[in-house]
Amino acid sequence: MTVSVPATSANLGPGFDSLGLAVNLRNIVEFHPSRFFSVSIKGEGESNPKLKGNNLFVSIFNEHYNRLTQKKQSFKFTFYNEIPMSRGLGSSSAVIVSAIASAHEAAGIRVSKRRILNHALVYESHPDNITPAVMGGFNAAMVEKNKVFSQKKHMPEYLKAVVVIPNKQMNTSKSRTLLPKSYSKENAIYNLSHTALTVAAFFNEDWEMLKLSTGDRFHQKLRMKLLPELFAVQKLAYDSGALMSTLSGSGSTFFSMAYDDDAELLAAKFKQKFPEFAVKVLDFDNNGLMIEK
């Protein structure tokens, strides 16, 4: 059985903890019952031996499988990881979502994506990453009474994501400590209005509006100061015609959107100016969580 989950870019400027989208960079796990438990990792994280002994996926998988079946069973897991770890592309959300979905499939219980999403909320209290990881596309999401409520927009093929992935990780929990305990009324209104306009622009496909609407006063600049090169990344993106350019999640990846015809040129400029960073041109992912037997 194979379960795969896409990478995500969250916040998208002003949509702090509420907006996110999925890009076609996937973590895949294959598993089957086995006489002995085993974990094999290929790709991102394969050189980290701690991931085999202290694996978040296995912990969540066992918790749900044992709850669903009331029995213990050993499995062989093989992970094919494409999502960089601790880079703001939703690697933790991909692990959480795939573990919950895999446990239900292993138990022979098919549940809806919405149910999996609500289970994921137990491990990740902010819905901006887990929602597009499950649903795919662009999502506006909120939490009410321990449930995720969201709306999805299918992303068109003529748009591409251009991601700049620095060679430095950013820890989400640590970066949150940089943020203020409270915000002024002026800044709150600024982010509310910009978030509302960003959502409207996505759903109306008014892509030219995004450069204006994705301004932020809540988190981006404070987090970007941890890696000042990101200010230059954003400036180059806008100088080169990007439709939007925002910190991806809590960083360190920077996400830009461009028309198909412009994406490769933008990527080439990034590679030339930031040769030490990885640069990828990616399709958007509208499928989200995928399960195949």
C-alpha positions in Angstrom: 0.0 0.0 0.0 1.2 3.5 -0.9 0.3 6.8 0.8 1.6 10.1 -0.5 1.2 13.7 0.7 2.3 16.9 -1.0 4.5 19.7 0.3 2.7 22.9 1.4 3.4 26.6 1.6 1.4 28.3 4.4 0.6 31.8 5.7 1.1 33.2 2.2 1.9 36.6 3.6 -1.0 38.0 5.7 -2.9 34.7 6.2 -1.2 33.8 9.4 -2.2 30.3 10.4 -5.1 30.3 8.0 -4.0 30.2 4.4 -2.0 27.6 2.6 -1.5 25.8 -0.7 -0.1 22.5 -2.0 2.8 22.1 -4.4 3.8 18.9 -6.3 6.7 17.8 -4.1 5.6 14.6 -2.4 6.6 12.3 0.5 5.6 8.7 -0.2 5.4 5.8 2.2 5.0 2.2 1.2 4.1 -0.3 3.9 2.9 -3.9 4.4 2.6 -6.4 7.3 5.8 -8.0 8.3 7.1 -10.5 10.8 9.5 -7.8 12.0 9.2 -4.0 12.3 11.6 -2.1 10.0 12.0 1.4 8.7 13.9 2.4 5.5 14.3 6.1 4.5 15.3 7.3 1.0 15.8 10.9 0.1 15.4 13.7 2.6 16.4 12.5 6.1 18.1 9.3 4.9 21.4 10.3 6.5 19.8 11.0 9.9 19.8 7.8 12.0 17.7 9.3 14.7 14.7 9.3 12.3 14.7 5.5 12.3 14.7 5.2 16.1 12.5 8.2 16.9 10.1 8.3 14.0 7.0 10.6 14.3 5.2 8.7 11.6 5.6 5.4 13.3 4.5 6.8 16.6 1.3 8.3 15.2 0.7 5.2 13.0 0.9 2.8 16.0 -1.3 5.0 18.1 -4.1 5.0 15.5 -3.7 1.4 14.4 -3.8 0.1 17.9 -6.9 2.2 18.7 -8.7 1.0 15.5 -7.8 -2.7 15.7 -7.1 -3.3 19.4 -4.1 -5.4 18.3 -0.4 -5.1 17.6 1.0 -5.9 14.2 4.5 -5.3 12.8 5.0 -3.5 9.5 7.8 -2.8 7.1 7.8 0.9 6.2 9.8 2.4 3.3 9.8 6.3 3.0 10.6 8.2 -0.1 11.0 11.8 1.0 11.1 14.7 -1.3 10.0 17.5 1.1 13.0 19.2 2.8 12.8 19.1 6.6 12.4 22.2 8.7 12.3 24.5 5.7 8.8 25.8 5.8 7.3 23.3 3.2 5.1 21.3 5.6 7.3 18.3 6.2 5.8 17.7 9.6 2.2 18.0 8.3 3.0 15.5 5.6 4.2 13.0 8.2 1.2 13.5 10.4 -1.4 13.2 7.6 0.3 10.2 6.0 0.6 8.4 9.3 -3.1 8.8 10.2 -4.2 7.8 6.7 -1.9 4.8 6.6 -3.1 3.6 10.0 -6.7 3.7 8.8 -5.9 1.9 5.5 -3.9 -0.8 7.4 -6.9 -1.3 9.6 -9.1 -1.7 6.6 -11.1 1.4 7.5 -11.7 3.9 4.8 -12.5 7.4 6.2 -13.1 10.8 4.5 -10.3 13.3 4.0 -12.2 15.7 6.3 -12.0 13.1 9.1 -8.3 12.6 8.6 -7.9 16.4 8.6 -9.6 16.6 12.0 -7.5 13.8 13.4 -4.4 15.7 12.2 -5.5 18.7 14.2 -4.6 16.9 17.4 -0.9 16.9 16.4 -0.9 20.3 14.5 -3.1 22.9 15.9 -2.7 25.3 13.0 -4.7 24.4 9.9 -2.8 26.3 7.3 -0.4 23.4 6.4 -2.5 20.3 7.2 -5.5 21.5 5.2 -3.7 21.7 1.8 -1.7 18.6 2.6 -5.0 16.7 2.8 -7.1 18.6 0.3 -4.6 19.9 -2.2 -5.0 23.3 -4.0 -5.3 26.6 -2.2 -7.2 26.6 1.1 -8.6 29.1 3.5 -9.1 27.3 6.8 -10.1 27.9 10.4 -10.6 25.9 13.6 -13.9 25.9 15.4 -14.9 23.5 18.2 -11.8 21.2 17.5 -12.7 20.9 13.8 -11.2 22.3 10.7 -13.6 24.3 8.4 -12.1 25.2 5.0 -12.7 26.2 1.4 -10.6 25.0 -1.5 -9.7 26.6 -4.8 -8.3 24.4 -7.6 -5.1 25.9 -8.9 -4.8 26.3 -12.7 -2.0 24.7 -14.7 -0.7 27.9 -16.2 0.7 29.0 -12.8 3.9 27.7 -11.3 5.5 27.8 -7.9 9.1 28.9 -7.7 10.7 28.0 -4.4 14.0 29.1 -3.1 15.2 26.7 -0.4 18.1 28.0 1.7 20.8 25.7 3.2 19.7 26.7 6.7 16.8 25.3 8.6 14.3 27.4 10.6 12.5 25.8 13.6 8.8 26.8 13.7 8.6 26.8 17.5 11.7 28.9 17.9 10.6 31.4 15.2 7.3 31.9 17.0 9.1 33.1 20.0 10.2 36.1 17.9 6.6 37.2 17.4 4.9 39.8 19.6 2.3 38.7 22.2 -0.2 41.2 20.9 -0.7 43.4 17.8 -1.9 47.0 17.4 -5.4 47.6 16.1 -3.9 49.2 13.0 -1.8 46.1 12.2 -4.6 43.7 12.9 -6.9 45.6 10.5 -4.1 45.7 7.9 -3.7 41.9 8.0 -7.4 41.2 8.1 -8.0 43.4 5.0 -5.1 41.9 3.1 -6.0 38.3 4.0 -9.6 38.9 2.8 -8.4 40.4 -0.4 -5.9 37.6 -1.0 -8.6 35.0 -0.6 -10.9 36.9 -3.0 -8.0 37.2 -5.5 -7.4 33.5 -5.5 -11.0 32.5 -5.9 -11.6 35.1 -8.6 -8.2 34.3 -10.3 -7.2 37.9 -10.1 -3.5 37.0 -9.9 -2.3 40.5 -10.5 -3.9 41.6 -7.2 -1.7 39.3 -5.2 1.4 41.5 -5.2 -0.5 44.1 -3.3 -2.8 41.9 -1.2 -0.1 39.6 0.3 1.6 42.3 2.4 2.0 41.3 6.0 2.6 43.0 9.4 2.3 39.9 11.7 5.3 37.6 11.1 7.2 37.8 7.9 9.8 40.5 8.5 10.5 39.3 12.0 11.2 35.8 10.8 13.2 36.9 7.7 15.6 38.7 9.9 16.9 35.3 10.9 18.2 34.9 7.4 18.6 38.4 5.9 19.2 37.1 2.4 15.5 36.5 2.2 14.8 40.2 1.8 17.0 40.1 -1.3 15.1 37.0 -2.6 11.8 38.7 -2.3 13.0 41.9 -4.0 14.5 40.0 -6.9 11.2 38.1 -7.3 9.1 41.2 -7.5 11.7 43.0 -9.7 11.5 40.0 -12.1 7.7 39.9 -12.4 6.6 37.4 -9.7 2.9 37.6 -9.0 3.5 37.1 -5.3 6.5 36.3 -3.1 6.1 35.3 0.5 7.9 33.4 3.3 6.8 29.8 3.1 5.4 28.9 6.5 7.9 30.0 9.1 10.8 29.7 6.6 13.5 29.3 5.6 12.0 28.6 2.1 10.7 31.5 0.1 7.7 30.9 -2.1 6.9 32.8 -5.3 4.2 32.4 -7.9 4.6 33.1 -11.6 3.0 32.5 -14.9 4.2 29.3 -16.6 6.1 31.3 -19.3 7.9 33.4 -16.6 8.8 30.7 -14.1 12.0 29.3 -15.6 13.5 32.8 -16.1 12.7 33.7 -12.5 14.3 30.5 -11.3 17.4 31.2 -13.4 17.8 34.6 -11.8 17.5 33.1 -8.4 20.1 30.4 -9.2 22.5 33.1 -10.5 22.2 35.4 -7.5 21.9 32.7 -4.8 24.0 29.8 -6.0 24.2 28.3 -2.5 20.4 27.9 -2.3 18.3 25.2 -4.0 15.7 26.5 -6.5 12.8 24.5 -7.8 10.0 25.2 -10.3 7.0 23.2 -9.2 3.5 22.6 -10.4 0.7 23.2 -7.9 -0.9 20.1 -6.5 -4.7 19.8 -6.5 -4.9 16.2 -5.2 -3.6 16.4 -1.7 -3.5 13.1 0.1 -3.4 10.1 -2.2 -3.9 6.4 -1.3 -3.1 3.6 -3.7 -3.1 -0.1 -3.3 
